Amino acid sequence: MTPRIAVYPASLDPIHNGHIDIAQRAARIFDQVIVAIYDSPKGKKVLFPLEQRIALAERAFENYDNITVAKYSGLTVNFVKSVGGMAIIRGLRVFSDFEFEFRMGLANRKLAPDIETVSIMTDERNVHISSSTIREVAELGGDVTWGVPDFVAEALKQRFNELKDSNTSYVKQV
């Protein structure tokens, strides 16, 4: 039987408990979940370089046999096809996420009718977590262990110290 492969695309800048929850739950539905980290998110300034985002994600999923991490660029549906995937996993936190994900799902369906979009609602404990909130709190020196694994909190602290030492500021794009 052909394995049911799903791709969970994200920038993971940084990976947080909400991302981890969605991937773990998807791994109960599919034979294999590929957490696919987008190489260069369009219009986004990233805090962590791609290789570090990959390393943090790999550490988050090191104890899961059916979750792997990969990088990709270009159209998500093309990556999904290249790995033999049948579905794209998307996480939903709030109602406004649904509108965006609905439009994106319809566009992906036009591009690749054979690939399904599967939306998984986040656990209520993670509704308030977003990578941008985590970055902002960490940049201001706050404790983010409520939203990320300890090793990600440490990586954030180290990264912002590096930026501070180099007199570079991380400013989110608007």
Residue pairs with C-beta under 8 A, 6 or more apart in sequence:
2 84
3 31
3 32
3 84
4 29
4 30
4 31
4 32
4 86
4 87
5 30
5 31
5 32
5 33
5 34
5 83
5 84
5 85
5 86
5 87
6 26
6 29
6 30
6 32
6 33
6 34
6 85
6 86
6 87
6 88
6 89
6 118
7 33
7 34
7 36
7 76
7 79
7 80
7 83
7 85
7 87
7 88
7 89
8 19
8 22
8 23
8 26
8 33
8 34
8 35
8 36
8 88
8 89
8 90
9 36
9 37
9 38
9 72
9 76
9 79
9 88
9 89
10 19
10 35
10 36
10 37
10 38
11 37
11 38
11 41
11 44
11 46
11 53
11 131
12 19
12 35
12 37
12 53
12 56
12 57
12 131
13 41
13 44
13 46
13 47
13 48
13 53
13 131
13 135
14 47
14 48
14 53
14 56
14 131
14 134
14 135
14 148
14 152
14 155
14 156
15 53
15 56
15 57
15 60
15 148
15 152
16 126
16 129
16 130
16 131
16 134
16 147
16 148
16 152
17 125
17 126
17 129
17 147
17 148
17 149
18 91
18 93
18 122
18 123
18 126
18 129
18 130
18 147
19 35
19 60
19 91
20 60
20 61
20 149
21 122
21 123
21 126
22 89
22 91
22 120
22 122
23 33
23 35
23 61
23 64
23 67
23 89
24 64
24 67
25 120
26 33
26 89
26 118
26 120
27 33
27 64
27 66
27 67
29 118
30 66
30 87
31 66
32 66
32 67
32 68
33 66
33 67
33 68
33 89
34 67
34 68
34 69
34 70
34 83
34 85
35 57
35 61
35 67
35 68
35 69
35 70
36 69
36 70
36 71
36 72
36 76
36 79
37 50
37 53
37 54
37 57
37 69
37 70
37 71
37 72
38 71
38 72
38 73
39 50
39 71
39 72
39 73
40 50
40 73
43 173
44 173
45 170
45 171
45 172
45 173
46 53
47 135
47 156
47 159
47 170
48 56
48 155
48 159
50 71
52 155
54 69
54 71
56 151
56 152
56 155
57 69
58 69
59 149
59 151
60 149
60 152
61 67
61 68
61 69
70 83
72 79
75 111
76 88
76 108
77 88
77 108
77 111
77 112
77 115
79 85
80 86
80 87
80 88
80 112
80 115
81 112
81 115
85 115
86 114
86 115
86 116
87 115
87 116
87 117
87 118
88 105
88 108
88 115
88 116
88 117
88 118
89 118
89 119
89 120
90 101
90 104
90 105
90 117
90 118
90 119
90 120
91 97
91 119
91 120
91 121
91 122
92 98
92 101
92 119
92 120
92 121
92 122
93 121
93 122
93 126
93 127
93 129
93 130
94 127
98 119
101 117
101 119
104 117
105 117
105 119
108 115
108 117
109 115
109 117
126 147
129 147
132 172
133 147
134 144
134 147
134 148
134 156
135 156
135 170
135 172
136 172
137 143
137 144
138 144
138 153
138 156
138 157
138 160
139 160
139 170
143 153
144 152
144 153
144 156
145 153
148 156
160 170
163 169
163 170
